[in-house]
């Protein structure tokens, strides 16, 4: 019997499953480890931002979201998440800016789909 290779995508899936099952601390443990091992993975930073947001750790959520946005400033999901995080932090101006950027990115995606 061959041994299964356990890669970072599997670990990310495990973190998402743990979070879905209400095992938030396990999800955070996995995601924090992945953020060190795969600092260039936008998926890891997006997931970490969402889990931190759900835990109401808004500073950690914003930090993770900003790391995702440094990897891809035009990532629609990260811009939407940032707007949600900033609303929770009470940063109305920042939330409006992030929301406006997300809206423009959404329109760009819609236009690109229409032109395909």
N, C-alpha and C positions, 0 to 999 in steps of 0.2 A: 504494500500500500504506500503510495507516495504522500509525502507530507505537504500540506497546503501552505503556500506562501501567503503570509499575512502582511499585506501592504497598507500604506497610509489611507487608501480609499476605503479599505475594509474597516480600519480604525475610525475613520470619519463616519461611516455607516453605523458602527457600533455606538458612537457618541450620539448620533441622531436618534437611534433606537432607544438608548438609555434615557434620553431627554423625553421622548415620546411616552415612555413607560413611567415617567415621573421620577426617574433616578437622576435628578439634576446634578448632584455632586459628582456622580460617576461620569456624567457627560462633561462636566467642567474639568475633571481630572484628565480625561482623554484629550479634550480640546486644548488644554493648556500644554500638555506634552506635545501634541501635534504642532502647536504654534511655534515651538522651539525646533522641532525636527523638520517642519515644512513651512518655514516663515514666508515662502514665496507662493503659498497656496491661498488664493482668494476664497476658496470654499471653506477653508478652516477658519479664516478670520470672520467671514459672514456668519458661520454657525456659532462661533464664540460670541459675536456681538448679540445675536438673537437670544442665546441662553443667558447671557449676562443681563440683557434687557428684561427677560422674564423674571430674573432674580432681583430686579430693581437695583442692580449695581450699575447705575447709569454711567459713571465715570469709566468703568471697565468696558462697558458696551460701546461707548463713544471711542475709546482708544482702539478697540478691536476693529470697529467700523472704519476708522480713519486709516488703519493699516491696510484694510481691504481697498480703500479708495486710493491709497498711494500705489497699490499694484495696478489698479485700473480706475482712474478718475471718472470714467464714463460708464461705470457699472450701475445699471438702473437699480438693481436690488439693493446695493450698498447705499445708494443715494436715498432711496425710500426709507431704509432702516435708519440712516442718519437723521432724517427728518423726524421719524417717530421717537428716536432717542432724545433729540433736542427738545421736542414737545414735552416729554416726561421730565426733562431737566429744567423746564421753564424758560428756555432760550427761544423766545418767540421769533426774534429776528433771524437767528441761525436756522431755525426750523423752516421759516419761509424761504430762505435762500436755498436750502437743500431740497425743499419741496418743489420749488420752481425749476431747479436743475433736473430733478427727476421727471417732472412733467415734460420738459423739452426732450429729454432722452427717450421718454415713452413715445412722444410724437415721432421722433426720428425712427424708432423701431417700427411704428405703424406704417410710416411712409416707405421704409425699406421693404416691408412685407408686401405692400400694395404694388410695388414696382418689380417684384420677383415674378 
